[in-house]
């Protein structure tokens, strides 16, 4: 549970930094995402989730 809370905090920090540093680019990205078909968003979300699990698993295996 501690790892989950740390990961959520890190995701929020990174998103906040991106919004602060590149507000115009973030706005464009959000507008583009809003216009993307639902099925593509779903596939990208699943792919991102799988990639995240693989990265976490690899880090835990390699760095213990």
VMD Tcl script that builds the backbone (N, CA, C; Angstrom):
set m [mol new atoms 192]
animate dup $m
set s [atomselect $m all]
$s set {name element resname resid chain x y z} {
  {N N UNK 1 A 0.828 -1.187 0.000}
  {CA C UNK 1 A 0.000 0.000 0.000}
  {C C UNK 1 A 0.879 1.260 0.000}
  {N N UNK 2 A 2.014 1.168 0.679}
  {CA C UNK 2 A 2.936 2.300 0.715}
  {C C UNK 2 A 3.462 2.617 -0.682}
  {N N UNK 3 A 3.771 1.565 -1.446}
  {CA C UNK 3 A 4.255 1.760 -2.822}
  {C C UNK 3 A 3.186 2.397 -3.699}
  {N N UNK 4 A 1.941 1.982 -3.529}
  {CA C UNK 4 A 0.851 2.545 -4.311}
  {C C UNK 4 A 0.691 4.035 -4.024}
  {N N UNK 5 A 0.726 4.406 -2.756}
  {CA C UNK 5 A 0.604 5.818 -2.384}
  {C C UNK 5 A 1.777 6.632 -2.944}
  {N N UNK 6 A 2.974 6.067 -2.890}
  {CA C UNK 6 A 4.149 6.765 -3.428}
  {C C UNK 6 A 4.034 6.925 -4.947}
  {N N UNK 7 A 3.550 5.891 -5.624}
  {CA C UNK 7 A 3.395 5.962 -7.078}
  {C C UNK 7 A 2.348 7.002 -7.472}
  {N N UNK 8 A 1.243 7.048 -6.753}
  {CA C UNK 8 A 0.217 8.054 -7.046}
  {C C UNK 8 A 0.742 9.471 -6.806}
  {N N UNK 9 A 1.478 9.641 -5.731}
  {CA C UNK 9 A 2.073 10.943 -5.448}
  {C C UNK 9 A 3.060 11.360 -6.522}
  {N N UNK 10 A 3.868 10.429 -6.993}
  {CA C UNK 10 A 4.828 10.729 -8.049}
  {C C UNK 10 A 4.112 11.087 -9.348}
  {N N UNK 11 A 3.052 10.360 -9.689}
  {CA C UNK 11 A 2.284 10.667 -10.900}
  {C C UNK 11 A 1.686 12.072 -10.815}
  {N N UNK 12 A 1.138 12.434 -9.663}
  {CA C UNK 12 A 0.586 13.781 -9.487}
  {C C UNK 12 A 1.668 14.852 -9.596}
  {N N UNK 13 A 2.825 14.587 -9.017}
  {CA C UNK 13 A 3.920 15.555 -9.074}
  {C C UNK 13 A 4.389 15.768 -10.510}
  {N N UNK 14 A 4.538 14.686 -11.258}
  {CA C UNK 14 A 4.986 14.805 -12.646}
  {C C UNK 14 A 3.946 15.537 -13.482}
  {N N UNK 15 A 2.679 15.193 -13.316}
  {CA C UNK 15 A 1.631 15.881 -14.070}
  {C C UNK 15 A 1.585 17.364 -13.711}
  {N N UNK 16 A 1.723 17.674 -12.447}
  {CA C UNK 16 A 1.727 19.070 -12.027}
  {C C UNK 16 A 2.891 19.843 -12.612}
  {N N UNK 17 A 4.065 19.227 -12.623}
  {CA C UNK 17 A 5.236 19.887 -13.207}
  {C C UNK 17 A 5.052 20.126 -14.702}
  {N N UNK 18 A 4.482 19.153 -15.393}
  {CA C UNK 18 A 4.248 19.325 -16.827}
  {C C UNK 18 A 3.254 20.449 -17.093}
  {N N UNK 19 A 2.185 20.512 -16.301}
  {CA C UNK 19 A 1.198 21.586 -16.469}
  {C C UNK 19 A 1.818 22.953 -16.176}
  {N N UNK 20 A 2.681 23.021 -15.176}
  {CA C UNK 20 A 3.311 24.291 -14.818}
  {C C UNK 20 A 4.358 24.714 -15.845}
  {N N UNK 21 A 5.117 23.758 -16.346}
  {CA C UNK 21 A 6.210 24.085 -17.264}
  {C C UNK 21 A 5.739 24.277 -18.708}
  {N N UNK 22 A 4.736 23.514 -19.117}
  {CA C UNK 22 A 4.282 23.539 -20.513}
  {C C UNK 22 A 2.756 23.628 -20.591}
  {N N UNK 23 A 2.165 24.719 -20.107}
  {CA C UNK 23 A 0.694 24.787 -20.069}
  {C C UNK 23 A 0.039 24.736 -21.451}
  {N N UNK 24 A 0.637 25.379 -22.430}
  {CA C UNK 24 A 0.044 25.389 -23.773}
  {C C UNK 24 A 0.086 23.992 -24.387}
  {N N UNK 25 A 1.193 23.301 -24.246}
  {CA C UNK 25 A 1.314 21.941 -24.785}
  {C C UNK 25 A 0.365 20.989 -24.074}
  {N N UNK 26 A 0.193 21.155 -22.773}
  {CA C UNK 26 A -0.731 20.295 -22.025}
  {C C UNK 26 A -2.167 20.544 -22.467}
  {N N UNK 27 A -2.498 21.790 -22.722}
  {CA C UNK 27 A -3.851 22.119 -23.194}
  {C C UNK 27 A -4.111 21.469 -24.555}
  {N N UNK 28 A -3.121 21.576 -25.454}
  {CA C UNK 28 A -3.268 20.942 -26.770}
  {C C UNK 28 A -3.416 19.430 -26.637}
  {N N UNK 29 A -2.631 18.829 -25.756}
  {CA C UNK 29 A -2.710 17.380 -25.556}
  {C C UNK 29 A -4.080 16.971 -25.020}
  {N N UNK 30 A -4.628 17.761 -24.105}
  {CA C UNK 30 A -5.946 17.451 -23.554}
  {C C UNK 30 A -7.037 17.602 -24.607}
  {N N UNK 31 A -6.938 18.634 -25.433}
  {CA C UNK 31 A -7.917 18.812 -26.504}
  {C C UNK 31 A -7.842 17.669 -27.513}
  {N N UNK 32 A -6.626 17.258 -27.844}
  {CA C UNK 32 A -6.455 16.140 -28.767}
  {C C UNK 32 A -7.003 14.848 -28.163}
  {N N UNK 33 A -6.759 14.633 -26.886}
  {CA C UNK 33 A -7.279 13.434 -26.224}
  {C C UNK 33 A -8.799 13.433 -26.205}
  {N N UNK 34 A -9.399 14.604 -26.018}
  {CA C UNK 34 A -10.859 14.696 -25.984}
  {C C UNK 34 A -11.481 14.351 -27.334}
  {N N UNK 35 A -10.725 14.513 -28.401}
  {CA C UNK 35 A -11.241 14.233 -29.737}
  {C C UNK 35 A -10.894 12.828 -30.226}
  {N N UNK 36 A -10.140 12.087 -29.433}
  {CA C UNK 36 A -9.739 10.736 -29.809}
  {C C UNK 36 A -10.894 9.774 -29.588}
  {N N UNK 37 A -11.113 8.846 -30.522}
  {CA C UNK 37 A -12.196 7.869 -30.348}
  {C C UNK 37 A -12.022 7.040 -29.076}
  {N N UNK 38 A -13.147 6.696 -28.458}
  {CA C UNK 38 A -13.138 5.966 -27.185}
  {C C UNK 38 A -12.360 4.657 -27.274}
  {N N UNK 39 A -12.546 3.930 -28.369}
  {CA C UNK 39 A -11.881 2.622 -28.484}
  {C C UNK 39 A -10.358 2.778 -28.484}
  {N N UNK 40 A -9.855 3.796 -29.165}
  {CA C UNK 40 A -8.409 4.035 -29.167}
  {C C UNK 40 A -7.931 4.428 -27.771}
  {N N UNK 41 A -8.704 5.266 -27.085}
  {CA C UNK 41 A -8.338 5.653 -25.707}
  {C C UNK 41 A -8.270 4.420 -24.801}
  {N N UNK 42 A -9.232 3.526 -24.977}
  {CA C UNK 42 A -9.268 2.309 -24.173}
  {C C UNK 42 A -8.024 1.462 -24.441}
  {N N UNK 43 A -7.660 1.289 -25.709}
  {CA C UNK 43 A -6.485 0.490 -26.059}
  {C C UNK 43 A -5.196 1.127 -25.535}
  {N N UNK 44 A -5.096 2.439 -25.653}
  {CA C UNK 44 A -3.908 3.137 -25.134}
  {C C UNK 44 A -3.842 2.998 -23.611}
  {N N UNK 45 A -4.985 3.085 -22.947}
  {CA C UNK 45 A -5.020 2.921 -21.496}
  {C C UNK 45 A -4.586 1.537 -21.063}
  {N N UNK 46 A -5.071 0.512 -21.754}
  {CA C UNK 46 A -4.679 -0.862 -21.425}
  {C C UNK 46 A -3.194 -1.066 -21.677}
  {N N UNK 47 A -2.706 -0.568 -22.808}
  {CA C UNK 47 A -1.279 -0.705 -23.132}
  {C C UNK 47 A -0.412 0.014 -22.099}
  {N N UNK 48 A -0.843 1.190 -21.672}
  {CA C UNK 48 A -0.087 1.936 -20.659}
  {C C UNK 48 A -0.078 1.196 -19.326}
  {N N UNK 49 A -1.214 0.648 -18.949}
  {CA C UNK 49 A -1.294 -0.099 -17.689}
  {C C UNK 49 A -0.383 -1.327 -17.725}
  {N N UNK 50 A -0.404 -2.063 -18.834}
  {CA C UNK 50 A 0.454 -3.246 -18.967}
  {C C UNK 50 A 1.923 -2.828 -18.933}
  {N N UNK 51 A 2.273 -1.767 -19.650}
  {CA C UNK 51 A 3.660 -1.288 -19.650}
  {C C UNK 51 A 4.090 -0.882 -18.238}
  {N N UNK 52 A 3.206 -0.234 -17.511}
  {CA C UNK 52 A 3.533 0.162 -16.140}
  {C C UNK 52 A 3.776 -1.029 -15.236}
  {N N UNK 53 A 2.953 -2.049 -15.356}
  {CA C UNK 53 A 3.138 -3.259 -14.548}
  {C C UNK 53 A 4.453 -3.950 -14.910}
  {N N UNK 54 A 4.776 -3.989 -16.192}
  {CA C UNK 54 A 6.040 -4.595 -16.625}
  {C C UNK 54 A 7.231 -3.817 -16.065}
  {N N UNK 55 A 7.169 -2.500 -16.127}
  {CA C UNK 55 A 8.274 -1.680 -15.603}
  {C C UNK 55 A 8.445 -1.902 -14.102}
  {N N UNK 56 A 7.349 -1.870 -13.364}
  {CA C UNK 56 A 7.431 -2.083 -11.917}
  {C C UNK 56 A 7.988 -3.465 -11.616}
  {N N UNK 57 A 7.510 -4.474 -12.328}
  {CA C UNK 57 A 8.024 -5.826 -12.121}
  {C C UNK 57 A 9.512 -5.938 -12.431}
  {N N UNK 58 A 9.938 -5.333 -13.532}
  {CA C UNK 58 A 11.352 -5.372 -13.913}
  {C C UNK 58 A 12.222 -4.663 -12.882}
  {N N UNK 59 A 11.773 -3.513 -12.408}
  {CA C UNK 59 A 12.552 -2.772 -11.410}
  {C C UNK 59 A 12.677 -3.580 -10.118}
  {N N UNK 60 A 11.572 -4.186 -9.708}
  {CA C UNK 60 A 11.607 -4.983 -8.473}
  {C C UNK 60 A 12.514 -6.197 -8.622}
  {N N UNK 61 A 12.522 -6.822 -9.806}
  {CA C UNK 61 A 13.392 -7.978 -10.028}
  {C C UNK 61 A 14.852 -7.565 -10.091}
  {N N UNK 62 A 15.135 -6.493 -10.804}
  {CA C UNK 62 A 16.525 -6.082 -11.009}
  {C C UNK 62 A 17.131 -5.388 -9.804}
  {N N UNK 63 A 16.328 -4.568 -9.120}
  {CA C UNK 63 A 16.871 -3.786 -8.003}
  {C C UNK 63 A 16.477 -4.340 -6.638}
  {N N UNK 64 A 15.615 -5.329 -6.656}
  {CA C UNK 64 A 15.220 -6.006 -5.426}
  {C C UNK 64 A 14.560 -5.126 -4.491}
}
mol reanalyze $m
mol bondsrecalc $m
mol representation Tube
mol addrep $m
